[in-house]
Amino acid sequence: ANRDGIGCRVTVSAGGRRQIRELHGAAGHAGHQNPAELSFALGTAEKIDLIEIRWTSKARGVTQHRDLPAGHAITIQEGDPPGVDLVPLQPRK
């Protein structure tokens, strides 16, 4: 099982822009690992029109999530149905 989603391809569409990232294994130094996560710059977009995930599992295929709020850390877990957690980000000063 690939519970961290390593190798999946994520496409985010927001504010008329489309961005694509692939999730690679966590990297680290001296036994400490950085989290396996992706970041997307949304500019002034107030919402994410679409997040599309192409999972490495052929059984799972592709999942789509629409109309999610910008300004949040979003965790999407593979499953049926997939789990989606939203945590508001603190504004930068």
Residue frames as qw, qx, qy, qz and C-alpha x, y, z in Angstrom:
[[0.000, 0.888, 0.461, 0.000, 0.00, 0.00, 0.00],
 [0.401, 0.278, 0.016, 0.873, 1.11, 3.55, -0.78],
 [0.236, -0.759, -0.572, 0.203, -0.59, 5.46, 2.02],
 [0.255, -0.599, -0.001, 0.759, 1.49, 8.62, 1.45],
 [0.539, 0.785, 0.241, -0.184, 0.49, 8.92, -2.22],
 [0.309, -0.587, 0.518, 0.540, 4.10, 8.84, -3.42],
 [0.283, 0.011, 0.774, 0.567, 4.18, 9.05, -7.21],
 [0.257, 0.719, 0.642, -0.068, 0.72, 10.54, -7.66],
 [0.234, 0.203, 0.268, 0.912, 0.23, 13.52, -9.99],
 [0.022, -0.690, -0.570, 0.446, -1.86, 16.44, -8.70],
 [0.185, 0.382, 0.365, 0.828, -3.37, 19.12, -10.93],
 [0.077, -0.613, -0.514, 0.595, -4.83, 22.25, -9.33],
 [0.163, 0.503, 0.444, 0.724, -6.99, 24.70, -11.30],
 [0.230, -0.748, -0.451, 0.428, -7.73, 28.08, -9.68],
 [0.027, -0.803, 0.016, 0.595, -8.10, 31.66, -10.89],
 [0.652, 0.726, -0.087, -0.202, -7.78, 30.65, -14.54],
 [0.156, 0.674, -0.722, 0.004, -4.40, 28.94, -13.95],
 [0.983, -0.078, -0.114, -0.119, -3.52, 25.26, -13.95],
 [0.054, -0.713, 0.683, -0.153, -0.56, 23.85, -12.00],
 [0.954, 0.017, -0.284, -0.098, 0.74, 20.28, -11.99],
 [0.158, -0.668, 0.683, -0.250, 2.97, 18.63, -9.38],
 [0.826, 0.001, -0.561, -0.049, 4.11, 15.08, -8.65],
 [0.622, -0.695, 0.264, -0.246, 4.53, 13.84, -5.11],
 [0.619, 0.425, -0.621, 0.224, 7.99, 12.41, -4.52],
 [0.753, -0.354, -0.488, 0.264, 9.26, 10.60, -1.46],
 [0.349, -0.937, 0.009, -0.017, 10.08, 12.71, 1.57],
 [0.637, 0.458, -0.343, 0.516, 13.67, 13.93, 1.75],
 [0.561, -0.825, -0.011, -0.070, 15.59, 14.62, 4.88],
 [0.409, 0.621, -0.527, 0.411, 18.93, 14.87, 6.63],
 [0.053, 0.337, -0.761, 0.552, 20.44, 13.11, 9.64],
 [0.095, -0.232, -0.948, 0.196, 17.46, 10.83, 10.17],
 [0.243, 0.502, 0.421, -0.715, 14.84, 13.60, 10.01],
 [0.268, 0.339, 0.736, 0.521, 12.36, 13.54, 7.15],
 [0.227, 0.143, -0.021, -0.963, 10.45, 16.43, 5.66],
 [0.579, 0.336, 0.617, -0.414, 6.74, 15.76, 5.16],
 [0.251, 0.179, 0.759, 0.573, 5.55, 14.49, 1.77],
 [0.200, 0.748, 0.476, -0.418, 3.42, 17.45, 0.71],
 [0.395, 0.401, 0.431, 0.705, 2.79, 19.70, -2.27],
 [0.040, -0.620, -0.271, 0.735, 2.33, 23.49, -2.31],
 [0.334, 0.552, 0.557, 0.523, 0.47, 25.53, -4.90],
 [0.087, -0.271, -0.119, 0.951, 0.50, 29.34, -5.25],
 [0.203, 0.623, 0.752, 0.073, -3.06, 30.52, -5.91],
 [0.148, 0.279, 0.160, 0.935, -2.47, 34.27, -6.16],
 [0.296, -0.048, 0.236, -0.924, -5.70, 36.17, -5.56],
 [0.519, -0.187, -0.722, -0.418, -7.99, 33.18, -6.24],
 [0.483, -0.355, 0.392, -0.698, -10.59, 32.78, -3.50],
 [0.875, -0.046, 0.392, -0.278, -11.33, 29.15, -4.32],
 [0.185, -0.306, 0.863, 0.357, -9.84, 26.13, -5.99],
 [0.673, 0.246, -0.216, -0.663, -11.97, 25.20, -8.96],
 [0.968, 0.094, -0.185, -0.143, -10.59, 21.67, -9.26],
 [0.266, -0.596, 0.758, -0.007, -8.04, 19.36, -7.67],
 [0.923, 0.235, -0.201, -0.227, -7.45, 16.25, -9.75],
 [0.405, -0.582, 0.705, -0.025, -5.32, 13.43, -8.38],
 [0.820, 0.321, -0.439, -0.177, -3.97, 10.63, -10.57],
 [0.708, -0.531, 0.443, -0.144, -3.14, 7.94, -8.04],
 [0.090, 0.501, -0.838, -0.196, -0.45, 5.35, -8.66],
 [0.415, 0.094, 0.881, -0.208, -2.98, 2.61, -7.88],
 [0.154, -0.072, -0.702, -0.692, -4.79, 1.48, -11.02],
 [0.186, -0.504, -0.840, 0.069, -7.75, 0.47, -8.85],
 [0.111, -0.660, -0.367, 0.646, -8.12, 4.04, -7.58],
 [0.435, 0.601, 0.455, 0.493, -7.45, 5.79, -10.90],
 [0.149, 0.325, 0.009, 0.934, -8.34, 9.49, -10.75],
 [0.181, -0.685, -0.639, 0.300, -10.24, 11.46, -8.11],
 [0.136, 0.489, 0.173, 0.844, -11.58, 15.00, -8.52],
 [0.263, -0.599, -0.551, 0.518, -12.47, 17.54, -5.84],
 [0.178, 0.582, 0.351, 0.711, -14.27, 20.74, -6.82],
 [0.222, -0.775, -0.140, -0.575, -14.90, 24.16, -5.29],
 [0.710, -0.404, -0.382, 0.431, -12.57, 24.00, -2.29],
 [0.133, -0.989, -0.047, 0.042, -11.64, 27.20, -0.41],
 [0.559, 0.561, -0.318, 0.521, -8.27, 28.87, -0.97],
 [0.146, -0.667, 0.413, -0.603, -6.13, 29.72, 2.05],
 [0.857, -0.347, 0.244, -0.293, -6.32, 26.23, 3.54],
 [0.049, -0.400, 0.911, 0.086, -4.01, 23.27, 3.99],
 [0.845, 0.119, -0.066, -0.517, -5.88, 20.46, 2.28],
 [0.228, -0.320, 0.919, 0.000, -5.21, 16.81, 3.02],
 [0.802, 0.198, -0.191, -0.530, -6.76, 14.29, 0.67],
 [0.423, -0.311, 0.847, -0.079, -6.61, 10.61, 1.57],
 [0.399, 0.145, -0.765, -0.484, -7.04, 7.85, -0.97],
 [0.228, 0.130, 0.886, -0.382, -10.09, 5.74, -0.29],
 [0.225, -0.309, -0.680, -0.626, -13.70, 5.18, -1.22],
 [0.338, 0.903, 0.105, 0.245, -14.85, 7.81, -0.68],
 [0.567, 0.291, -0.295, 0.712, -11.59, 9.78, -0.40],
 [0.414, -0.725, -0.395, 0.384, -11.13, 11.71, 2.84],
 [0.305, 0.622, 0.060, 0.719, -10.73, 15.50, 2.60],
 [0.472, -0.660, -0.367, 0.454, -9.55, 17.61, 5.56],
 [0.254, 0.759, 0.090, 0.593, -9.36, 21.43, 5.46],
 [0.543, -0.569, -0.287, 0.546, -7.30, 23.48, 7.92],
 [0.192, 0.970, 0.094, 0.118, -7.28, 27.30, 7.55],
 [0.682, 0.171, -0.152, 0.694, -3.82, 28.79, 7.08],
 [0.293, -0.758, -0.220, 0.540, -2.70, 31.76, 9.15],
 [0.433, 0.885, 0.081, 0.150, -2.33, 34.94, 7.05],
 [0.701, 0.095, -0.102, 0.700, 1.23, 36.07, 6.43],
 [0.219, -0.899, -0.192, 0.328, 2.29, 39.28, 8.14]]
